[in-house]
Amino acid sequence: MNTKTFELSNPATGVKTGLPVRSGTIGPDVIDIGSITKDHGVFTFDPAFGVTASCESKITYIDGDKGILLYRGYPVEQLAAKSSFMEVAYLLLHGELPNESQLQGFVTSISRHTMINESLLRFFNGFHHNAHPMAMVSAVVGSMSAFYHDSMDINNPRHREIFSHRIIAKIPTIAAAAHKHAQGQPFIYPRNDLDYCSNMLNMFFAVPCEPYRVDPVAAQALDLLFILHADHEQNASTSTVRLAGSTGANPYSAISAGVSALWGPAHGGANEAVLSMLEQIGSVDNIPKYLAMAKDKNSHFKLMGFGHRVYKNFDPRAKIIREMCYKVLEKLGRADNPLFELALRLEEIALKDEYFVARKLYPNVDFYSGIIYSALNIPRSMFTVMFAIARTVGWVSHWLEMIGDPSMRIGRPRQLYTGPTLRDYTAIDKRG
Ligand code: ACO
């Protein structure tokens, strides 16, 4: 039983309340402020949710000061070294690592849902060839709610399970269709004899006129990147999925909202922005000029791939990805990659700079991921789509956790109103 309380006293009214303090299994305690409006007549103010726990969750834990990331208690470093994306997906969805038959059953179910409805495929013809793939993916994922509306009862656990397998299976197919549309190439159907990442690469790069063999190095690299991107607790896109889903909306629409939220350069769009930035910087000699711009409050330039709301120490995913960058570039025979060299120098110089040191700004997961995607021949506009494919597992896990909680309520923040006070309507001829 919880006995800790946080005393809040309002000198104006003399009212004192003992707010319950709730403890998680690890991490800081939280103050349950549920009664303060009733007892004190005030709301709390926390723009951008810097210090607010929006929900209780058992999925992912981050310690931003120590650079720790755990999926269901397992360190991401161990999962990256020993696991596979499909196993991690099962873990995030179900809470435990699968045994062999559970994993087999899960993988089979995912591979049986990879095809998309032919009508859905025709949606892509409505987009210009140069439409951004994130716009196409968000639209097509959202439109899945039109295909699976009557068969989706969010209160039915079996329907929820089918939804989760269906979206995890189909999002690579949708992503590949967006890529092929942009390339002007025919769509390549999924192959269920291939593993998740090999199938994705095949749908991306195969063409009907010649055989294509998936490079196992590329498939392995992608699998690792997907593990690292699979979940990150209540980030902007996951919170968007939860908020949209809390209304009882069709979950495909909620996932589509998550894709849209991920697209921004402050979030998943950073991987695309990092590569553009590195190209813009061009050479090591230009680094000081761009660092000065990043520090200048009058400039809109930020060092993309640097900084994080939660990590105030190294992002553990960035460490793994940097190591992986060396290995992948070497294995693919592209060890002398000028952008990677530039990124390493930029990191080295920024980490010694007083501005970045004082603000605890370190490379985040996206600082190096784009370099690997480029080495795999994935076009830059597809980088954030790759992130979305991996993060779909996290979004679905959070949606399932939220919908399965009988105490779930619609998400509804409050505000501090600073607009005009009550005034009377003025007829148009009387306005100045
Ligand atoms: N370059 C230069 N200055 C920065 C950067 C950066 N990349 N990031 C933060 N700062 C500065 C801020 O200007 C602020 O300075 P001040 O205290 O002098 O005003 C200080 O560091 C604190 O930063 P905030 O903006 O308050 O941090 P916040 O938590 O709001 O933002 C964010 C975090 C959005 C990630 C930010 O660091 C950023 O824009 N980084 C670049 C984009 C990026 O890489 N995003 C990917 C994040 S990881 C992910 O979503 C997968």
Residues whose N, C-alpha, C, O or C-beta is under 5 A from the ligand:
A	BS01	ACO	P265 A266 H267 G268 A270 A294 K302 L303 M304 G305 F306 G307 H308 R309 R359 N364
